[in-house]
Amino acid sequence: MQSRRDIADRAIARARARGLPIDTDPQILALIDQWAEGAIDAAEMRRRYCVRLAERAEASRMRLKKQPSNAGEADWPVFPLDDTTDTADKPGPEFE
């Protein structure tokens, strides 16, 4: 019978051979080690993995919220309108 460590190592090697990304998060690697040692079963490993992914997603969302809300707005052109002129019927400068 193969050890859990052998199974994990072969699965990781197959994924790398196919060009699939392997998670290098130390907490995820610790989960694999715990499973390989028999400390947790596969269902518990998966549950903890999902919790860790949710934590990382939340941290990412929080980082995005801390960025200025006008990020990227400078890339859009601004066309000031003259308040005294009705421009609804007139083409923009690119059509004149």
MOPAC internal coordinates of N, CA, C and O (Angstrom, degrees):
PM7 1SCF
backbone

  N    0.0000 0     0.00 0     0.00 0    0    0    0
  C    1.4419 1     0.00 0     0.00 0    1    0    0
  C    1.5348 1   109.49 1     0.00 0    2    1    0
  O    1.2310 1   121.13 1   -42.04 1    3    2    1
  N    1.3299 1   115.45 1   137.96 1    3    2    1
  C    1.4612 1   120.59 1  -178.61 1    5    3    2
  C    1.5239 1   110.23 1   -80.51 1    6    5    3
  O    1.2310 1   121.52 1   -33.48 1    7    6    5
  N    1.2982 1   114.69 1   146.52 1    7    6    5
  C    1.4547 1   118.63 1   177.62 1    9    7    6
  C    1.5338 1   109.76 1   -78.04 1   10    9    7
  O    1.2310 1   121.64 1   -21.50 1   11   10    9
  N    1.3068 1   114.46 1   158.50 1   11   10    9
  C    1.4641 1   119.09 1   177.95 1   13   11   10
  C    1.5263 1   110.45 1   -61.33 1   14   13   11
  O    1.2310 1   119.95 1   144.50 1   15   14   13
  N    1.3126 1   117.70 1   -35.50 1   15   14   13
  C    1.4618 1   121.16 1   178.96 1   17   15   14
  C    1.5196 1   110.11 1   -61.44 1   18   17   15
  O    1.2310 1   120.20 1   136.65 1   19   18   17
  N    1.3577 1   117.23 1   -43.35 1   19   18   17
  C    1.4696 1   120.70 1   177.46 1   21   19   18
  C    1.5199 1   110.83 1   -61.49 1   22   21   19
  O    1.2310 1   120.38 1   138.40 1   23   22   21
  N    1.3150 1   116.88 1   -41.60 1   23   22   21
  C    1.4679 1   121.54 1   179.85 1   25   23   22
  C    1.5298 1   109.77 1   -62.61 1   26   25   23
  O    1.2310 1   120.72 1   133.08 1   27   26   25
  N    1.3200 1   116.23 1   -46.92 1   27   26   25
  C    1.4693 1   120.30 1  -179.87 1   29   27   26
  C    1.5250 1   110.35 1   -62.99 1   30   29   27
  O    1.2310 1   120.14 1   134.15 1   31   30   29
  N    1.3053 1   117.33 1   -45.85 1   31   30   29
  C    1.4682 1   120.83 1  -179.16 1   33   31   30
  C    1.5250 1   111.70 1   -61.26 1   34   33   31
  O    1.2310 1   120.59 1   138.10 1   35   34   33
  N    1.3364 1   116.48 1   -41.90 1   35   34   33
  C    1.4716 1   119.61 1   178.76 1   37   35   34
  C    1.5261 1   111.41 1   -66.65 1   38   37   35
  O    1.2310 1   120.18 1   139.42 1   39   38   37
  N    1.3221 1   117.27 1   -40.58 1   39   38   37
  C    1.4714 1   120.70 1   179.51 1   41   39   38
  C    1.5328 1   110.31 1   -63.37 1   42   41   39
  O    1.2310 1   120.23 1   137.27 1   43   42   41
  N    1.3195 1   117.16 1   -42.73 1   43   42   41
  C    1.4657 1   121.35 1   178.93 1   45   43   42
  C    1.5243 1   110.33 1   -65.55 1   46   45   43
  O    1.2310 1   120.34 1   137.71 1   47   46   45
  N    1.3237 1   116.95 1   -42.29 1   47   46   45
  C    1.4694 1   120.73 1   178.95 1   49   47   46
  C    1.5263 1   111.12 1   -62.93 1   50   49   47
  O    1.2310 1   120.13 1   137.87 1   51   50   49
  N    1.3292 1   117.36 1   -42.13 1   51   50   49
  C    1.4758 1   120.65 1   177.88 1   53   51   50
  C    1.5220 1   111.06 1   -62.26 1   54   53   51
  O    1.2310 1   120.42 1   136.82 1   55   54   53
  N    1.3250 1   116.81 1   -43.18 1   55   54   53
  C    1.4661 1   120.37 1  -179.86 1   57   55   54
  C    1.5301 1   110.52 1   -63.34 1   58   57   55
  O    1.2310 1   120.46 1   135.75 1   59   58   57
  N    1.3140 1   116.72 1   -44.25 1   59   58   57
  C    1.4675 1   119.97 1   178.94 1   61   59   58
  C    1.5275 1   111.26 1   -63.59 1   62   61   59
  O    1.2310 1   120.62 1   139.76 1   63   62   61
  N    1.3265 1   116.41 1   -40.24 1   63   62   61
  C    1.4719 1   120.57 1   179.37 1   65   63   62
  C    1.5289 1   111.14 1   -62.14 1   66   65   63
  O    1.2310 1   120.61 1   149.72 1   67   66   65
  N    1.3213 1   116.44 1   -30.28 1   67   66   65
  C    1.4716 1   121.08 1   178.72 1   69   67   66
  C    1.5154 1   112.52 1   -87.66 1   70   69   67
  O    1.2310 1   120.49 1   179.39 1   71   70   69
  N    1.3274 1   116.68 1    -0.61 1   71   70   69
  C    1.4592 1   120.45 1   179.29 1   73   71   70
  C    1.5165 1   114.17 1    81.43 1   74   73   71
  O    1.2310 1   120.12 1  -165.87 1   75   74   73
  N    1.3226 1   117.38 1    14.13 1   75   74   73
  C    1.4560 1   120.59 1   179.69 1   77   75   74
  C    1.5230 1   109.92 1   -80.44 1   78   77   75
  O    1.2310 1   120.28 1   -38.54 1   79   78   77
  N    1.3172 1   117.06 1   141.46 1   79   78   77
  C    1.4723 1   118.87 1   179.34 1   81   79   78
  C    1.5248 1   111.09 1   -70.29 1   82   81   79
  O    1.2310 1   121.10 1   -37.70 1   83   82   81
  N    1.3139 1   115.50 1   142.30 1   83   82   81
  C    1.4601 1   122.40 1   178.03 1   85   83   82
  C    1.5236 1   107.47 1  -111.80 1   86   85   83
  O    1.2310 1   120.50 1   -51.70 1   87   86   85
  N    1.3170 1   116.64 1   128.30 1   87   86   85
  C    1.4565 1   122.00 1  -179.28 1   89   87   86
  C    1.5264 1   109.38 1   -66.66 1   90   89   87
  O    1.2310 1   120.68 1   -54.33 1   91   90   89
  N    1.3167 1   116.31 1   125.67 1   91   90   89
  C    1.4644 1   120.60 1  -179.51 1   93   91   90
  C    1.5257 1   112.51 1  -106.36 1   94   93   91
  O    1.2310 1   120.35 1  -168.39 1   95   94   93
  N    1.3145 1   116.94 1    11.61 1   95   94   93
  C    1.4616 1   122.12 1   177.07 1   97   95   94
  C    1.5266 1   108.44 1   -59.17 1   98   97   95
  O    1.2310 1   119.91 1   -55.49 1   99   98   97
  N    1.3368 1   117.77 1   124.51 1   99   98   97
  C    1.4661 1   120.22 1  -178.68 1  101   99   98
  C    1.5320 1   113.80 1   -55.93 1  102  101   99
  O    1.2310 1   120.23 1   145.98 1  103  102  101
  N    1.3237 1   117.17 1   -34.02 1  103  102  101
  C    1.4644 1   119.61 1   178.97 1  105  103  102
  C    1.5318 1   111.20 1   -68.67 1  106  105  103
  O    1.2310 1   120.33 1   144.47 1  107  106  105
  N    1.3165 1   116.97 1   -35.53 1  107  106  105
  C    1.4684 1   120.76 1   177.99 1  109  107  106
  C    1.5248 1   109.60 1   -70.51 1  110  109  107
  O    1.2310 1   120.55 1   136.98 1  111  110  109
  N    1.3187 1   116.55 1   -43.02 1  111  110  109
  C    1.4636 1   119.70 1   178.41 1  113  111  110
  C    1.5325 1   110.91 1   -63.33 1  114  113  111
  O    1.2310 1   120.32 1   145.58 1  115  114  113
  N    1.3232 1   117.00 1   -34.42 1  115  114  113
  C    1.4666 1   120.58 1   176.38 1  117  115  114
  C    1.5286 1   110.69 1   -65.34 1  118  117  115
  O    1.2310 1   120.39 1   143.66 1  119  118  117
  N    1.3280 1   116.86 1   -36.34 1  119  118  117
  C    1.4723 1   119.85 1   176.56 1  121  119  118
  C    1.5215 1   111.07 1   -61.88 1  122  121  119
  O    1.2310 1   120.75 1   136.75 1  123  122  121
  N    1.3224 1   116.17 1   -43.25 1  123  122  121
  C    1.4660 1   120.24 1   178.79 1  125  123  122
  C    1.5262 1   109.69 1   -61.76 1  126  125  123
  O    1.2310 1   120.86 1   137.50 1  127  126  125
  N    1.3285 1   115.96 1   -42.50 1  127  126  125
  C    1.4716 1   119.76 1   178.37 1  129  127  126
  C    1.5252 1   111.28 1   -62.14 1  130  129  127
  O    1.2310 1   120.40 1   136.75 1  131  130  129
  N    1.3312 1   116.85 1   -43.25 1  131  130  129
  C    1.4654 1   120.26 1   179.34 1  133  131  130
  C    1.5241 1   110.92 1   -61.86 1  134  133  131
  O    1.2310 1   120.63 1   139.18 1  135  134  133
  N    1.3383 1   116.40 1   -40.82 1  135  134  133
  C    1.4631 1   119.95 1   178.19 1  137  135  134
  C    1.5305 1   110.22 1   -66.23 1  138  137  135
  O    1.2310 1   120.58 1   136.44 1  139  138  137
  N    1.3384 1   116.49 1   -43.56 1  139  138  137
  C    1.4680 1   120.60 1  -178.86 1  141  139  138
  C    1.5215 1   111.40 1   -62.79 1  142  141  139
  O    1.2310 1   120.39 1   146.61 1  143  142  141
  N    1.3237 1   116.85 1   -33.39 1  143  142  141
  C    1.4713 1   120.78 1   178.80 1  145  143  142
  C    1.5264 1   112.85 1   -80.06 1  146  145  143
  O    1.2310 1   120.73 1   169.79 1  147  146  145
  N    1.3413 1   116.22 1   -10.21 1  147  146  145
  C    1.4557 1   119.89 1  -179.59 1  149  147  146
  C    1.5181 1   113.92 1    87.26 1  150  149  147
  O    1.2310 1   120.42 1  -171.41 1  151  150  149
  N    1.3385 1   116.80 1     8.59 1  151  150  149
  C    1.4592 1   120.53 1  -179.33 1  153  151  150
  C    1.5236 1   112.24 1   -71.86 1  154  153  151
  O    1.2310 1   120.16 1   149.67 1  155  154  153
  N    1.3358 1   117.29 1   -30.33 1  155  154  153
  C    1.4635 1   122.04 1   177.12 1  157  155  154
  C    1.5134 1   108.63 1  -135.03 1  158  157  155
  O    1.2310 1   120.75 1   -22.83 1  159  158  157
  N    1.3303 1   116.17 1   157.17 1  159  158  157
  C    1.4673 1   119.29 1   177.65 1  161  159  158
  C    1.5310 1   109.51 1   -92.29 1  162  161  159
  O    1.2310 1   120.61 1    -5.18 1  163  162  161
  N    1.3164 1   116.43 1   174.82 1  163  162  161
  C    1.4633 1   121.73 1  -175.73 1  165  163  162
  C    1.5257 1   111.78 1   -61.94 1  166  165  163
  O    1.2310 1   120.31 1   141.18 1  167  166  165
  N    1.3331 1   117.02 1   -38.82 1  167  166  165
  C    1.4645 1   120.08 1  -179.92 1  169  167  166
  C    1.5262 1   111.20 1   -63.25 1  170  169  167
  O    1.2310 1   120.46 1   138.47 1  171  170  169
  N    1.3197 1   116.73 1   -41.53 1  171  170  169
  C    1.4700 1   120.49 1   178.70 1  173  171  170
  C    1.5256 1   110.54 1   -68.56 1  174  173  171
  O    1.2310 1   120.43 1   142.07 1  175  174  173
  N    1.3252 1   116.79 1   -37.93 1  175  174  173
  C    1.4579 1   120.09 1   177.61 1  177  175  174
  C    1.5301 1   109.47 1   -61.19 1  178  177  175
  O    1.2310 1   120.59 1   134.74 1  179  178  177
  N    1.3162 1   116.48 1   -45.26 1  179  178  177
  C    1.4692 1   120.72 1   179.81 1  181  179  178
  C    1.5214 1   110.90 1   -63.73 1  182  181  179
  O    1.2310 1   119.88 1   137.47 1  183  182  181
  N    1.3324 1   117.84 1   -42.53 1  183  182  181
  C    1.4556 1   121.36 1  -179.73 1  185  183  182
  C    1.5287 1   110.48 1   -60.76 1  186  185  183
  O    1.2310 1   120.52 1   133.84 1  187  186  185
  N    1.3168 1   116.60 1   -46.16 1  187  186  185
  C    1.4684 1   121.15 1  -179.91 1  189  187  186
  C    1.5279 1   111.27 1   -67.26 1  190  189  187
  O    1.2310 1   120.79 1   144.30 1  191  190  189
  N    1.3318 1   116.10 1   -35.70 1  191  190  189
  C    1.4640 1   120.39 1   177.12 1  193  191  190
  C    1.5205 1   110.00 1   -62.41 1  194  193  191
  O    1.2310 1   120.34 1   135.06 1  195  194  193
  N    1.3194 1   116.96 1   -44.94 1  195  194  193
  C    1.4678 1   120.93 1   179.13 1  197  195  194
  C    1.5230 1   111.37 1   -63.26 1  198  197  195
  O    1.2310 1   120.33 1   140.93 1  199  198  197
  N    1.3266 1   116.98 1   -39.07 1  199  198  197
  C    1.4666 1   120.80 1   176.57 1  201  199  198
  C    1.5227 1   109.81 1   -61.78 1  202  201  199
  O    1.2310 1   120.26 1   135.62 1  203  202  201
  N    1.3237 1   117.10 1   -44.38 1  203  202  201
  C    1.4653 1   121.23 1  -179.70 1  205  203  202
  C    1.5256 1   111.19 1   -63.74 1  206  205  203
  O    1.2310 1   120.09 1   138.79 1  207  206  205
  N    1.3190 1   117.43 1   -41.21 1  207  206  205
  C    1.4654 1   120.04 1   177.76 1  209  207  206
  C    1.5203 1   110.62 1   -62.28 1  210  209  207
  O    1.2310 1   120.26 1   138.61 1  211  210  209
  N    1.3293 1   117.11 1   -41.39 1  211  210  209
  C    1.4647 1   121.15 1   178.60 1  213  211  210
  C    1.5303 1   110.58 1   -63.69 1  214  213  211
  O    1.2310 1   120.24 1   140.34 1  215  214  213
  N    1.3223 1   117.14 1   -39.66 1  215  214  213
  C    1.4644 1   120.88 1   177.88 1  217  215  214
  C    1.5262 1   111.02 1   -62.81 1  218  217  215
  O    1.2310 1   120.46 1   136.91 1  219  218  217
  N    1.3093 1   116.72 1   -43.09 1  219  218  217
  C    1.4623 1   120.48 1   179.67 1  221  219  218
  C    1.5225 1   111.11 1   -66.34 1  222  221  219
  O    1.2310 1   120.13 1   140.12 1  223  222  221
  N    1.3308 1   117.36 1   -39.88 1  223  222  221
  C    1.4593 1   120.81 1   178.60 1  225  223  222
  C    1.5293 1   110.30 1   -63.50 1  226  225  223
  O    1.2310 1   120.43 1   137.34 1  227  226  225
  N    1.3216 1   116.78 1   -42.66 1  227  226  225
  C    1.4660 1   120.70 1   178.50 1  229  227  226
  C    1.5238 1   110.74 1   -63.92 1  230  229  227
  O    1.2310 1   119.67 1   137.71 1  231  230  229
  N    1.3099 1   118.24 1   -42.29 1  231  230  229
  C    1.4668 1   121.59 1   178.07 1  233  231  230
  C    1.5283 1   110.44 1   -61.61 1  234  233  231
  O    1.2310 1   120.65 1   140.69 1  235  234  233
  N    1.3149 1   116.37 1   -39.31 1  235  234  233
  C    1.4588 1   120.81 1   178.59 1  237  235  234
  C    1.5326 1   110.65 1   -65.24 1  238  237  235
  O    1.2310 1   120.58 1   136.57 1  239  238  237
  N    1.3382 1   116.49 1   -43.43 1  239  238  237
  C    1.4661 1   120.23 1   177.94 1  241  239  238
  C    1.5287 1   110.89 1   -61.80 1  242  241  239
  O    1.2310 1   120.47 1   140.15 1  243  242  241
  N    1.3181 1   116.72 1   -39.85 1  243  242  241
  C    1.4609 1   120.31 1  -179.68 1  245  243  242
  C    1.5321 1   110.72 1   -65.81 1  246  245  243
  O    1.2310 1   120.11 1   141.74 1  247  246  245
  N    1.3358 1   117.40 1   -38.26 1  247  246  245
  C    1.4677 1   120.12 1   177.37 1  249  247  246
  C    1.5255 1   110.14 1   -63.72 1  250  249  247
  O    1.2310 1   120.19 1   139.79 1  251  250  249
  N    1.3260 1   117.25 1   -40.21 1  251  250  249
  C    1.4645 1   120.47 1   179.56 1  253  251  250
  C    1.5201 1   111.19 1   -66.47 1  254  253  251
  O    1.2310 1   119.84 1   143.28 1  255  254  253
  N    1.3271 1   117.90 1   -36.72 1  255  254  253
  C    1.4643 1   120.89 1   179.47 1  257  255  254
  C    1.5172 1   111.72 1   -66.45 1  258  257  255
  O    1.2310 1   119.78 1   152.18 1  259  258  257
  N    1.3232 1   118.02 1   -27.82 1  259  258  257
  C    1.4601 1   121.57 1  -178.52 1  261  259  258
  C    1.5237 1   112.14 1   -77.29 1  262  261  259
  O    1.2310 1   120.03 1   165.42 1  263  262  261
  N    1.3417 1   117.54 1   -14.58 1  263  262  261
  C    1.4585 1   120.22 1   179.40 1  265  263  262
  C    1.5271 1   108.71 1   -73.83 1  266  265  263
  O    1.2310 1   120.40 1   -28.92 1  267  266  265
  N    1.3360 1   116.84 1   151.08 1  267  266  265
  C    1.4689 1   119.55 1   178.65 1  269  267  266
  C    1.5218 1   110.67 1   -57.58 1  270  269  267
  O    1.2310 1   120.90 1   -39.02 1  271  270  269
  N    1.3190 1   115.89 1   140.98 1  271  270  269
  C    1.4674 1   120.13 1  -176.78 1  273  271  270
  C    1.5161 1   112.66 1   -69.99 1  274  273  271
  O    1.2310 1   119.55 1   159.96 1  275  274  273
  N    1.3305 1   118.47 1   -20.04 1  275  274  273
  C    1.4555 1   120.12 1  -179.58 1  277  275  274
  C    1.5216 1   112.44 1   -94.85 1  278  277  275
  O    1.2310 1   119.94 1  -163.32 1  279  278  277
  N    1.3198 1   117.72 1    16.68 1  279  278  277
  C    1.4626 1   120.80 1   179.45 1  281  279  278
  C    1.5182 1   109.44 1   -59.24 1  282  281  279
  O    1.2310 1   120.54 1   -52.49 1  283  282  281
  N    1.2987 1   116.57 1   127.51 1  283  282  281
  C    1.4571 1   121.19 1   177.22 1  285  283  282
  C    1.5089 1   114.37 1    89.98 1  286  285  283
  O    1.2310 1   119.59 1   169.50 1  287  286  285
  N    1.3249 1   118.40 1   -10.50 1  287  286  285
  C    1.4537 1   119.34 1  -177.72 1  289  287  286
  C    1.5220 1   112.11 1   -68.36 1  290  289  287
  O    1.2310 1   119.87 1   153.35 1  291  290  289
  N    1.3162 1   117.85 1   -26.65 1  291  290  289
  C    1.4634 1   120.77 1  -179.53 1  293  291  290
  C    1.5249 1   111.26 1   -65.37 1  294  293  291
  O    1.2310 1   119.76 1   162.34 1  295  294  293
  N    1.3116 1   118.07 1   -17.66 1  295  294  293
  C    1.4584 1   120.97 1   179.95 1  297  295  294
  C    1.5276 1   112.37 1   -74.29 1  298  297  295
  O    1.2310 1   120.13 1   161.24 1  299  298  297
  N    1.3383 1   117.35 1   -18.76 1  299  298  297
  C    1.4613 1   120.62 1  -177.31 1  301  299  298
  C    1.5149 1   109.77 1   -87.96 1  302  301  299
  O    1.2310 1   119.82 1   -43.08 1  303  302  301
  N    1.3446 1   117.95 1   136.92 1  303  302  301
  C    1.4679 1   119.53 1   178.57 1  305  303  302
  C    1.5268 1   110.34 1   -69.53 1  306  305  303
  O    1.2310 1   121.12 1   -34.08 1  307  306  305
  N    1.3125 1   115.47 1   145.92 1  307  306  305
  C    1.4567 1   121.41 1   178.24 1  309  307  306
  C    1.5168 1   107.14 1  -115.44 1  310  309  307
  O    1.2310 1   120.49 1   -55.04 1  311  310  309
  N    1.3278 1   116.66 1   124.96 1  311  310  309
  C    1.4553 1   122.38 1   178.90 1  313  311  310
  C    1.5256 1   108.03 1  -114.19 1  314  313  311
  O    1.2310 1   120.17 1   -77.15 1  315  314  313
  N    1.3274 1   117.29 1   102.85 1  315  314  313
  C    1.4607 1   118.57 1   179.83 1  317  315  314
  C    1.5187 1   110.14 1   -68.32 1  318  317  315
  O    1.2310 1   121.00 1   -37.57 1  319  318  317
  N    1.3184 1   115.69 1   142.43 1  319  318  317
  C    1.4557 1   121.39 1   178.87 1  321  319  318
  C    1.5166 1   109.17 1  -105.21 1  322  321  319
  O    1.2310 1   121.22 1   -40.37 1  323  322  321
  N    1.3275 1   115.27 1   139.63 1  323  322  321
  C    1.4548 1   121.02 1   174.77 1  325  323  322
  C    1.5188 1   106.73 1   -81.65 1  326  325  323
  O    1.2310 1   119.77 1   -60.11 1  327  326  325
  N    1.3069 1   118.05 1   119.89 1  327  326  325
  C    1.4593 1   121.97 1  -176.30 1  329  327  326
  C    1.5146 1   112.90 1   -62.38 1  330  329  327
  O    1.2310 1   119.28 1   158.89 1  331  330  329
  N    1.3168 1   118.98 1   -21.11 1  331  330  329
  C    1.4614 1   121.01 1  -176.37 1  333  331  330
  C    1.5170 1   112.08 1   -87.71 1  334  333  331
  O    1.2310 1   119.42 1   171.75 1  335  334  333
  N    1.3058 1   118.72 1    -8.25 1  335  334  333
  C    1.4619 1   121.83 1  -176.02 1  337  335  334
  C    1.5143 1   109.82 1  -115.66 1  338  337  335
  O    1.2310 1   120.68 1   -47.72 1  339  338  337
  N    1.3222 1   116.31 1   132.28 1  339  338  337
  C    1.4609 1   121.25 1   174.96 1  341  339  338
  C    1.5306 1   107.30 1   -84.05 1  342  341  339
  O    1.2310 1   120.22 1   -65.84 1  343  342  341
  N    1.3235 1   117.18 1   114.16 1  343  342  341
  C    1.4654 1   120.71 1  -175.48 1  345  343  342
  C    1.5164 1   112.61 1  -101.77 1  346  345  343
  O    1.2310 1   119.42 1  -174.14 1  347  346  345
  N    1.3128 1   118.71 1     5.86 1  347  346  345
  C    1.4583 1   121.13 1  -175.92 1  349  347  346
  C    1.5175 1   112.01 1   -63.67 1  350  349  347
  O    1.2310 1   119.66 1   146.25 1  351  350  349
  N    1.3519 1   118.25 1   -33.75 1  351  350  349
  C    1.4682 1   121.05 1  -176.69 1  353  351  350
  C    1.5250 1   112.66 1   -94.39 1  354  353  351
  O    1.2310 1   119.89 1   172.35 1  355  354  353
  N    1.3072 1   117.82 1    -7.65 1  355  354  353
  C    1.4549 1   120.29 1  -173.35 1  357  355  354
  C    1.5283 1   110.46 1  -100.38 1  358  357  355
  O    1.2310 1   121.10 1   -39.28 1  359  358  357
  N    1.3403 1   115.51 1   140.72 1  359  358  357
  C    1.4771 1   118.01 1   176.34 1  361  359  358
  C    1.5229 1   110.26 1   -71.99 1  362  361  359
  O    1.2310 1   121.21 1   -21.33 1  363  362  361
  N    1.2992 1   115.28 1   158.67 1  363  362  361
  C    1.4543 1   120.38 1   176.09 1  365  363  362
  C    1.5064 1   110.51 1   -71.13 1  366  365  363
  O    1.2310 1   119.67 1    -9.43 1  367  366  365
  N    1.3280 1   118.24 1   170.57 1  367  366  365
  C    1.4666 1   121.78 1  -177.04 1  369  367  366
  C    1.5199 1   113.54 1   -58.47 1  370  369  367
  O    1.2310 1   119.78 1   154.25 1  371  370  369
  N    1.3232 1   118.02 1   -25.75 1  371  370  369
  C    1.4575 1   119.65 1  -179.03 1  373  371  370
  C    1.5265 1   112.61 1   -72.54 1  374  373  371
  O    1.2310 1   119.78 1   166.73 1  375  374  373
  N    1.3637 1   118.02 1   -13.27 1  375  374  373
  C    1.4778 1   121.76 1  -179.94 1  377  375  374
  C    1.5225 1   113.11 1  -104.76 1  378  377  375
  O    1.2310 1   119.96 1   178.89 1  379  378  377
  N    1.2983 1   117.69 1    -1.11 1  379  378  377
  C    1.4738 1   119.15 1  -178.14 1  381  379  378
  C    1.4875 1   111.31 1   -81.68 1  382  381  379
  O    1.2310 1   120.10 1   180.00 1  383  382  381

